């Protein structure tokens, strides 16, 4: 009975987290359009960061609760999901995604290197300390500054057809959605922790799968919408921006609040998959002018294999 209640409340919290994240993204995009920001900024920074906000709030909530392993598992799982099913499904829907800019290929290399940074810091110090958190935040700010300086490579400017009253409404929605994000993330972490106790699984298992998939759904929604509107660069920019934001800003602020530590044998399997999927993503972008359906299927298959391996490893250790 207790398990059923905790599961129901967890699902409700994830649903609110997803809904508030979607409204937040919509409002943020409208604000960016009203301010006539470039398509580059919207896709690589605004949308990428916005779709990482659920992970950001989960990280803050888990740090305040001193359960940072949930945040780490969430980031790892979200990055893997972004680079596999969140990429693969839009690729299948669009029957391939064209790489429209050489800058995207260069950004993919930087994304790969940046995603390795928190792993290197953790392996060196056996944890992510507050100093490591500061380093990650500095890298994030530097990355965003560099991206903004590259905006000349993206010529199209988003046109605004939004009136003043409409932008006031979207600004209000932006604030409300942000508050709901924080509250729903708090309760998602709480019931995820209770669930892990009820079913006697490690906390990272819950963060790695259930929360990670739940908080990755905004990226999937953005991907489908971008494919429908024939903006493939937004799909790639959203994924790359989310991975960078997760690996630097989310983990950096989480570690700044409360250091992240984790037993190595729990960490190694999932992190190996993350490195592999990030590497494959970079190779696919470098290998041609398009991500083909076959490559999309490979990334989806990678996630299925990841789920099976992690499930076996975690259940075998109980």
N, C-alpha and C positions, 0 to 999 in steps of 0.2 A: 504493500500500500504506500509506504514511504517512498519507495523507488519510483512508483508510478507518478506520485505527486511531484517529486523532484524532476523527473523526466519531462512532465507536462510544463512545469514552470521554466525549465531550461529551453524547451522548444518555443514557448511564448516569448522569452527574452531574446532568443535568436531572431524570431520573426520581427520583433520591434526594432532590433539592431539593424536588420536588413532594410526594413521600411524606412527608418529614419536616415540610414545611410543613402538610400536612393533619393529621398527628398532633398537631402543635403547636397548631393551631387547636382541635381537638377537646378536648385537655387544658385549654387556656386557657378554653374555654367552660364546661367542667365545674367548674373552679375558681371562675369567676365565679358560676355557679349555686349552688355550695356557700356562697359568701359572701353570697348573696342580693342581688347587685347588680341594679340596675334594667335592664329591657330596653333602655332608651335607652343606657345606658353600654355594654352588651354589643354592640349593633348599630353605634353611632356611633364608639365608641372602641376597645373591646376587639377586636371582630372586624375593624374597619377597619384598625387598626394591625397586628394579627396577620397579616392577609393581605398586608401590605406588608413583612413581615419578610424574605422572600426577596430583595426589592429592596434592603432595608437591608444584608443580609449581602453581596450582590453589590457594593454601593457601598463597603463597608469593604474588601473584598478587592481591588477595582479601585484604590482609593486607595492601599492599601499597595503594590500593584504599579505605582503611578504610571501607571495606564491609566484615568484618570477619564472619558475619553470614552465608555467602555463603560457606566459607571454612568449618565451623562447620557442616552445613547441608550436605556438600559434604562428609565429613569424616564419619558422622553417616550413611548416605545412602550407602556409599561404603562398610563400615563394614557389614551392614545388607545384602547387595547384595553379598558380598564375602561369607558369612556364609550360604546363602540360595541358590540363583540360580547359583552362581559361583561354589558352591560345588555340588548342586543337579544335574545340567546338566551333568557334567563329571561322577557322580555316576551312572546316568541312562545310559550313553553311555558305561561305563565299566561294567554295570550290577553288581555294587558293587565295592567298593575300599577297598583293604586289608590294614590293619594297620601293617606295617612290623617291627616296632620298639617300644619297651616299652618307649623309650625316647620321642616318639611323644606324648604319653598320658600324660607324665609329663609336656611337653612343653605346651600342651593344657590348663592345669591348670594355669600355669604362664600367658599364654595369656589372660585367663579370668580375672585374678586379675589385670593385667596391663591395660586391656581395661576399667576397672572400675575407674582407677586412675584419669583421667581427669574429669570424671563425679563427683567424690567425691570432687575434688578441686573446680569445678564450683559450686557445691551445697553449699560448705562452704563459698566461697567468692563471690557468685553470679556472678562470671566471672572468666575467666582465665587470670590472670595478667602476667606481664613479669617475676615475680618470679616463678609463676606456670610453665611458659614456660621453665625456666631453670631447674626446677625439672623434667619435662617431658623429656627433652633432656638428662639429667643425667641418668634417668631410661632407656632410649633407649640405651645409650652407655653401661651401665652396663649389660643390657640384651644381647646385641651383644657379649660382652666380655665373658659372661657366656656361650653362645652358642658355641663360638669358642673353649672354654676349653673343651666342651663336644664332640669335633669332633672325639675323639678316639672311640666313640660309633658307628661311621659310618666308616666302613673299606674300602669301595671302593673309589678309586681315579679316577677322570675323566681323561681319556687318551687324549693326544693331538695329533691330526693329522693335525695341522695347520702350514703352513710355515711362514717365517718371512714377506714376502711380503703381504700375506693374512692378517696377524695380523695388519700390518700397515694400510691396507685398512679398516679393522674393527675398528681400533682406530680412524681413520678419520670419519667414519660413526657414531661412538659413540659421537664425539664432535658436528657434524652437527645435529644429532637427539636431543641432549641435548638442543641446541639453539632453534630448532623448537618447542620442548616441552614447553619451557618458553614463546615463542612468541604466540603459539597457545593457551596456558592456559590464557594468558593476554586477548586475544580477546574473549575467551570463557566466561570469567568472565564479560567482558564489555557487550557483547550481551545478556548474561543471565540477567544482571541487567536491560537492556533496555526492554527485554521481560517481566520481572516481573512488570515493570511499565506499559507496553502496555496492558497487560491482567489483571492488578490490582491484582496480587497475591503477597504474602509475598516472600521476597528474599530467605528465607530458603526453600520454596517449590521448587523453581528452583534448588537450590543446592542439595536438598534431593533426587530428582528424575532424572531430565534430566542430569545434570552434573555428578552426582554420577554414573549413569548407563553408561554414556559415558566413564568416566575414569576407570570404572571397567572392561571394555572389554579386556584390556591386560591380566588381571588375568584369564578371561575365555579362551582366546586363549592359554595361557600357560597350563591351565588345560586340554584342549582337546589334545594338543600336548603330554603332559605327559602321558595321558591315552593311546594314540595311540602307544607310545613308551614303554608302560608298566612300568612306573615309578610312582606308586601311591603315594609314599612318597613325590614326588615333588609337587603333587597336594595339599596335606595337608600342606607341608612346605611353599608353596607359599601363601596359604590363611592365615595361622597363622602369617607368617612374614609380610604380608601386613596389617593385623589388628593391629599388634603391632606397625609397622612403622606409620600407620595412627594415632593411638591413642597417640603416644608419639612424634616422630620426626616432623610430619606434624603439629599437633596442637601446639607443643612446639615452633617451629620456627615462626609459624603464630602469636602466642601470644607474642613472643619476639619482633616482629616488631610492632604489634599493638594489645592491649589486646582484648580478645574475650568476648563479653557480649551478652546476649540473654534473652528475656522475658521467664520466667519459663513455662508458660502455652503452649507456642509454642514448648518448648524443651521436655516436659515430655512424650508425646506420643511416639515420635520417639525413645527416649532414652530407654523407657521401652521395646520396641521391640528389640533394640540392645542388652540389657541385656538378654532378653529371648532367642534370637537366639544364642548368645554366650554361654549361659548356656546349651542349647540343643546340640550344637556342642560338648561341653566338655563331656556331658553325653553320647552321641553316641560313642565317642572315648573310653570312659571308660567302656562301657557296653559289648564290645566284641572285636574280632580280625578283624572286618570288618564293614564298613559302608554299609548297605544294601540298595537295591533299595527302599524299603518301607520308610526308613529314608530319602533318597534323595527326595522322593515325599513329605514327611512332610515338609522339609526345603523349597521346592519350593512353597508349599501351604502357608507357613508362609509369604513368600514375597508377594504373591497375597493378603493375608489378610492385610498385612501392607500397601500395596498400597491403598486398598479400605478404610481402616480406616483413613489413613492420608488424602486422598482426601476428605473424608466426613468432617473431622475435619477442614481442611483448607478452604473448600468452605463454610462451615457453619459459619465460623468466619468472612467472608467477608460481 
